[in-house]
Structure formats: C-alpha cells, structure tokens
Amino acid sequence: MRKAQYTVTRKDVQEHTAALLEQKAGLKPTKGKCTLSILIHLVCAAAARLTSVFDACAQMKDAPSGETARLALLATLPEYAKLQQGVNRALIADVPKPLRQRKQRVAIDLHLVPYYGLPMEDPKEIYRSQAKAGTHNFHAYASAYGVFHGQRFTLALTPVAYGEKMKDIVQRLLTLVRKTCVRPGLLLLDRGFYSIEVIRYLQRARVPFLMPAIARGRKPPEGEPAKGIRAFQLWKRGGWGQHTLVAGKEKATVSIAVHCGNYRGKRKKRGRYAWVYAYWGFKPGSTRWMKDTYRSRFGIETSYRQLNEARIKTCTRNPVVRFFFIALALILRNVWVWFHWERLSTPRRGRRLLRLERLRFKAMLLWLLHAAEAVLGIFDETFTERPSRQ
C-alpha cells in the first residue's frame, strides 16, 4: 500500500463547508458584527456540540450575542422556496460524476422530528402521525439518497406538509433527483408509500420500484381463508405472485415476491417469517436477492442517525429556520462523504479503497468546532464565590 503524502486539515473542511453554504445554498451576506462568515462558524459549532446557536455564542469570547446571531440568521436566510432550491444545490454539489453516468438505486424515506409547540402561521406546518417521543405532532421532511460504491449521498430534501399526498412527495423528490442528472434505475420505498396512487404514478412514469407489501383491513374470521396480502404472509416457502390493489374505481396491479425463513434468535425472535415485497418494472433473480436489495435501503436510516449527530437544537416555531438546521446536518454529512471519496480514499487498481478510520463523522464535526474556536475564542473559565484551594 502506498504511503500517504498529503494531509487534510480542519481548514480544508471548514472552507469547503463555507463555500457550499455561501455559493450554493444562497445565504445572503449580512452587515454588522455578525457577518456571514462568523454566522457559518457559529452554526457549525452549534451542530458539532449538538446545542443551540444561543449556547454556541455564549461559549465563545468574541462571538456576538445570541440575539444578534438570531437576527443575522433570519436576515441571511432567503425565502422558503429559494432556500429549498439552494439547499438542494448544495446537496448535489459534491455528488461524484460516476454516480451520474449510469442508472442508480435511489431510496426515499420520510423523517419525522417530534414537535411539542404550535404552528407559526399555517396549521399544515405540523405533520401528524403515530405517537413517537410522547407526541403526535412532527415537522416532517422527505429525502432521497443514492449509493455509489458504499458511499451514501443525500440527493434531495423537501419539507412535507400535513395532508400532503405521498404521490406528490415522490413526484417532487424524483424531479429534484433528475435535476442532479442521477437516473433512478430502481426506487426503494418505505412501507408508508405502499398505496394505489404512488404505484400508479410510478408505473405511468416508468420508474421500477420495490417496497414492502402491507396487509390492510380486518383479519378474516376463524375458518375463512385469508385473502390479498395476508394470504401471501401464510406461505411456507418463498415464491412469486401478483396482487391487484383496489380503491373505488382505481386499480393497480403489482408483482409479489415472498421470501420465507426462520429468525433463529436473530433480532431476539424465533419462528418463521414471510416477508412480502411488491415490485414492478424489473425481473429479479431470486427472493433472497429481493431481500438483500431492499435491505440496502436501510442505509438511509444511517444517514438519519448521523443527521441527529449534527442537528442544531432549537425551540423556534419558524419552519424556515428548522428546515435550514435539518439541511445543514445533511450538507455536513455530504461533505464528510465527499472528503472520503475525493481526498481520503487510497488509489488502487480497479476501485479506490475507502479509509473511514482516517476521519470519522464526529471527528470532522470536532474539527469544525475547533475552527470556530480559533476565530472566535472560547470561554475556559467561569465565575464562583469560592476561592481555589492551594
């Protein structure tokens, strides 16, 4: 293995992040003590420390006050629609060219952030779903990501309003993904997207898809045979079939793949299972391939976990600010993926070798924190009424 001859520093990471936010995200420059450069340092420090912008200001000697930073943030953020466009430009800025050269698997999912307050202006700002973390209210965001040689890039992000149809969410995300010149070869969807309207839209758009098939409605009484998806769930061996969804006058037919097996203590479960998948637009080789392919979608959960490792804390009701904090975390994650692909990987014949141990995501966030502290200083003392013991 060849020896490393170059270095990547915190200055490189900070300058790359600042360039994305200034040039791609569309943040407007501000005047006064809290300039755009200082504001970027503050939000990156808050993301690294998993705290609020107010607390980040309080921890640095030369930082402006929390209220000054808040007003500067509101002044620098464009209107909601332009911010969404800018955020998606920043997300795709680091997408490697090989990812755009052939069709890719694209995963789509919904991310819910628990919310305990009231909407700022429009009640549709608050998305309602099953109880989680003690509330039915959430700020919802849908994202799409692609996988290229093990590297997961977030390709698109959009807010979701209450009452919005899943078909419209999928359509909007696919439009954003196509703007990146990434061509979806196979769409991997969460179970929440299993509906006639989504299936009919994807079939009309000629987009192959794979998702879990959900059994809805009441269970049949004892002695009566199961119908629909419940009948597939009773299979003892894997196989193939077809199913037609009906809702009023609308119908949609999908192919069905059933993969059967035994838990054998995995996930602390025992007994058999029959996983039922709905798909369209391609010919799979085996039911195991279907299971393994769909499992690759779970990587989007990893991106959400890392999102929560860099999401700024806030109690604001402003949906624009909340969306920016979510987008910032995903942009930082894309920066981390880009550095591993372009700067930290080892060249070799065939395919470059990823060296994730060279820079962990939390370590990169710590670098951004140190870069902010080098510019704004840090409080490393506090007041007390008691003298030190000598």
Order of alpha helices (4+ residues) and beta strands (2+ residues): alpha-alpha-alpha-alpha-alpha-beta-beta-beta-beta-alpha-beta-alpha-beta-alpha-beta-beta-beta-alpha-alpha-alpha-alpha
